[in-house]
Amino acid sequence: MSRSEKARTRLESLPTGVAAPPDGRLRDLSGWGQYPVVRGVERLSENLPEVTADAVLSRGLGRAYGDASLPPENARAHVAGSRLADRLLAFDPETGVLRAEAGVSLADLNRILLPRGWASPVSTGTAFVTLGGMVASDVHGRNHHVAGCFGEHVRALRMQVADGRILEVDAENHADLFHGSFGGMGLLGHVLEVELQMVRVPSQWIWSESDRMGCIDELLPALLEERTRWPYTVAWLDCTARGRALGRGILMKGRWATEAEAPRERPKRGPVVVVPFRLPSGLVNRHSLRLANLFWYQKHRAKRQVGVVSTDTFFYTLDGISQWHRVFGPRGFTQYQCVIPAEVSVYRDFLDRFQRGGGSSFVTVLKDCGPAGKGPLSFPQPGASLALDIPIEGDKTRDLVAALNEFVIANGGRIYLAKDAFTSPEHFRRMYPRLAEWEALRSKWDPEGRIASAQSRRLLGS
Ligand SMILES: Cc1cc2nc3c(=O)[nH]c(=O)nc-3n(C[C@H](O)[C@H](O)[C@H](O)COP(=O)(O)OP(=O)(O)OC[C@H]3O[C@@H](n4cnc5c(N)ncnc54)[C@H](O)[C@@H]3O)c2cc1C
């Protein structure tokens, strides 16, 4: 759909519910894990190019966990916040092709388009992510084994590159910039608009089945077996269980409910519990995490649960607890997410090392991964991905991440930049074999190094 054709159906977008902080003030900026914290200026505008033109980086809703959405220390320029640029520009109800500004969130899309029978082809574990952020991280969902990454479904981008030019990019025009931007963490240019192929769905409800599994030897093969039967699969793991129960958990499967299965009414948003302030860091420790993990495991009383649930319940469970990251206290937390071969022996070894390294995690999620994305820095690759929420305990956490990284590299795996705050440049280079190709793109599109993040400084230098 070209820009001139784009206004076949115009839909008004509503605000995401995120308050805009005072513009242009020096303040503490952090990602979802609350670590690290960088002093910086964030500027917002409904007219996105107004703030991206001379920005050091773009930022969406700050849901990346570590330092990906933060400016480098002492950056001379501001970060451009996209969240006021949240208009749906065009939607074709026959083809499902959507054109929207980069600050539109998944929550916006669901609210406006799900009742009309269209869903995002890829959903993350929170609905509070922007289209720009989904492109930059080339996000994956519970359907990666069938749908691939977000970038597979994007038809075109409107971008502002470092020299100020605004370009329309797709698989034919500036194809290197287009592909390199998926997983490129916003470092090749600022995404202004996204053209996306939405998918038709029969209802706004999910038919879900979940099974309790006694150990990783049961859980991992079952996850792989279900890939041919279910579009959405994911498992929650009790990472504190040991011995014969190592890697026990709950396997969840889902598909869109048919019209006949779906309740007549629209799904209602459940109550949102707010964590009102940061709890003391000491409250989240090995003992409380063990109790929390035991609670989640035991809560799934029946061996199997079956039924129709809302998309909020199925995809975005954690969004039911607003500001839940505050549970980790002022020291914050990191999410360690890696993809490694989907083999029981590899997983047993990984979990064992994690526990012996003193690690414990609040929420641990296992996902099936299909083929790698098109972007040289896209995260998923064939295997299974594990994400662990680890409270930060200074050098202990750094050492744990380094030890896990060695294991991941030895097994041909890699970590997800959207979650990372601790990986060393050396480990990063050994994980991403197409890094040199992507660095050449960066030199081409930003020869003066105007766009940078705290993460790019940490991993790639200046
Ligand atoms: C609870 C939770 C669950 C999650 N589940 C998943 C999941 O299932 N799968 C998954 O893949 N990820 C998941 N994530 C990670 C999240 O999807 C990504 O970090 C996503 O990029 C966040 O989007 P954002 O709009 O908040 O971007 P931010 O966090 O603000 O920024 C993330 C990156 O995108 C860049 N960026 C943002 N906007 C633009 C733009 N307009 N132009 C150029 N670059 C831009 C930033 O520079 C930064 O590098 C989850 C995060 C949370 C907190």
The ligand as an ORCA input file, in Angstrom:
! r2SCAN-3c Opt
* xyz 0 1
  C       6.647     -8.486     30.464
  C       7.415     -8.481     29.152
  C       7.219     -9.525     28.262
  C       7.915     -9.543     27.049
  N       7.692    -10.586     26.197
  C       8.363    -10.653     25.028
  C       8.117    -11.705     24.107
  O       7.277    -12.562     24.331
  N       8.838    -11.710     22.950
  C       9.753    -10.737     22.651
  O      10.356    -10.806     21.582
  N       9.988     -9.717     23.494
  C       9.314     -9.656     24.670
  N       9.535     -8.607     25.531
  C      10.515     -7.581     25.136
  C       9.842     -6.458     24.326
  O       8.955     -6.991     23.395
  C      10.889     -5.672     23.546
  O      11.866     -5.186     24.409
  C      10.291     -4.499     22.766
  O      11.286     -3.957     21.937
  C       9.788     -3.407     23.707
  O       9.098     -2.423     22.957
  P       9.071     -0.911     23.452
  O       8.150     -0.166     22.575
  O       8.812     -0.858     24.904
  O      10.552     -0.482     23.112
  P      11.693      0.108     24.089
  O      11.899     -0.819     25.220
  O      11.407      1.513     24.392
  O      12.947      0.007     23.094
  C      13.439     -1.268     22.734
  C      14.380     -1.137     21.540
  O      13.635     -0.643     20.427
  C      14.215      0.551     19.915
  N      13.114      1.369     19.426
  C      11.949      1.658     20.056
  N      11.187      2.444     19.268
  C      11.878      2.661     18.125
  C      11.623      3.393     16.922
  N      10.491      4.071     16.737
  N      12.576      3.402     15.966
  C      13.726      2.717     16.115
  N      14.012      2.000     17.237
  C      13.105      1.968     18.223
  C      14.973      1.149     21.093
  O      16.013      1.981     20.666
  C      15.470     -0.104     21.786
  O      16.656     -0.565     21.165
  C       8.846     -8.520     26.729
  C       9.034     -7.459     27.629
  C       8.317     -7.432     28.825
  C       8.521     -6.295     29.789
*
